[in-house]
Amino acid sequence: MTLVMLRSNESQDQLLKRFRKKVVKSGVLSTVRRKRWFVSKSEQRRMEEKKSARRLKRRQVKTFE
């Protein structure tokens, strides 16, 4: 659980900004998004293979430019 305490002379906007940074850094949102739906092992493997292929293709395109 992410917890932030209000510092002296700190505005609500600054507090909220600090809280958002902590949440992003902790990876809570990415975990929630990833676990929102069940993905089978085979489907997960296929998605990772597609992601890897896209990454390799992007690297090859950058080297030719």
Secondary structure, DSSP 8 states (H G I E B T S, - for coil): -------TT--HHHHHHHHHHHHHHHTHHHHHHHTSS---HHHHHHHHHHHHHHHHHHHHHHHH-
